[in-house]
Amino acid sequence: MSIKALSWSFEQEAITSSQKFVLVALANFASETLLAYPSVETICKITMQKDETVRSAIKSLLSVPLIEDTGKRVGATQQVRVYRLLLPIPKTPENGSVPPEKTPPKAPPK
């Protein structure tokens, strides 16, 4: 479980309550790499929502997009989809999204 993913899922506002509950369920299963792969059946059991409601919520979350289908499949029959939660990446010089601060050259001693 990723606490960061759970916190992020609770902050989402532009979605319905059933979509949010499915997102929270996915976040509850997310690893630190933000991958989650509970089955639809598991999400239905946790959220007490019908299969069609969960599938519709996942489809909406994919289109927003708050999650993405990685294309990977797991499980005994290789049919359980692996989703990645699309948390915003903080902008830092370490990940190259913000240029490192440039310090002006030091003036030569007088």
DAPE-V374377 format. One line per field, one symbol per residue. ss: DSSP state (~ for helix, > for strand, _ for the rest). phi: phi as a letter, one per 40 degrees, with the letter a starting at -180 (. if undefined). A space follows every 10 residues. Layout:
ss: ???
phi: ???
This chain:
ss: __~~~~~~~~ ~_____~~~~ ~~~~~~~~~_ ____>>___~ ~~~~~~~___ ~~~~~~~~~~ ~~~~__>>>> >>>>_____> >>>>>_____ __~~~_____ __________
phi: .bccccdccc ccbcbccccc cccccccccc cccgcaaccd dccdcccgbc dcccccccdc cccccbbbcc gcbbgdbfbc cbbbcccccc cacccgcbcc cccccccccc
